[in-house]
Amino acid sequence: MIREILSTDKLLIMFQNDERMRSGRFIEPTVSDISIEWLMQAYLASLQKEGKNIHLLPVAINYDRLFEIRNLAQEIVSSASDKLSMVTVLRMLKEQSGQSAGKVYMTFGQPISMQRFLINHKFLPLTQKNLDEASLQMTQHLVLQQELASPVVLNMIVATLLLQTPSIKVPFSSLFAAVRRVFDYLEKRGGVKMVM
Amino acid sequence: MPPTRFQVLDTVSKLGFEVQEKKQNTGRSVEYKVHMGAKNDQKVLLGLAYYSNNLL
C-alpha cells in the first residue's frame, strides 16, 4: 500500500515512537521502527529501480503533560501503561476544568532525502541483506532529529529547579531569578529551541 | 521571549505546588512563597523528574 501511495506522488504521514519514553529522555533505539521498515521495503521493491527518491520531513509533536502527569508518574514506577476507564478520564477532566491544559509544540526538522541518506551511509544499492541495518540507522537518525527538534519549555526549567530545592518554603523572587538565569544561559549558549 | 513572573507562577501551580502571597508593606510588588510540601508526594517528584530529564 505504501508503494502504491508513493508511486502516485501522494503525501504520506507515518508515526514513529508509538509509545512515549517513560523516563523523559530520548534513548537510542536498538531495533528499527516498523514504519521505517515498510518505507525501506517500498523503496527497495520499486522506487529504487525506477530511480525515484523519497523525502522525509520529520515532525515532532510535544505537549505539556499536565493533564496526565499523575498517570505518567505511575507509568515511570510500574513500567506499564494503565488502561484508563471512562470514569477515570471523566474524573481527570473534572479536576482539570477551569485550568489550562497546557500547550502543544509542533516542530519541523530538516527534510531528509532517502537516496542521499543511503549513499552517505553506504547502503546503496539497498538490498534485502542490508535493509534491516539501513532501517535501524534511519530510525536512530529520526529519533535524534526528534530530540534536536524538541523545544525547551518552561515546565522543564521550573521542574528542574524545584527538584533541586532543599527548603520547604522558597521565596518566589529567588526561584524566578533562577529561572531567568537558566533561560539567559541557554539563550546565550544556543543550540536549543526555547518556547516559553 | 524570556518567561514572565506570571508564567513562572502559573507553571509552579500547574506542577502541583502551593503558592502563597507574602504579607508585606504596601507600595512594593507582590511577593510570593512557594510551599515545597508537594515534594513529599512521590508522584509529584516523578513528574518533576520527567520534565527535568527532558531538559537534561
Interface residues (C-beta under 8 A of the other chain):
Chain A: S23 G24 R25 D64 R65 L66 I69 R70 L72 A73 Q74 I76 V77 Q99 S100 G102 S150 V152 L154 N155 M156 I157 V158 A159 T160 L162 L163 T165 S167 I168 K169 V170 P171 F172 S173 L175 F176 V179 R180 F183 D184 E187 M196
Chain B: M1 P2 P3 R5 Q7 V8 L9 D10 T11 V12 K14 L15 G16 F17 V19 K22 E31 Y32 K33 V34 H35 M36 G37 K39 Q42 K43 V44 L45 L46 G47 L48 A49 Y50 Y51 S52 N53 N54 L55 L56
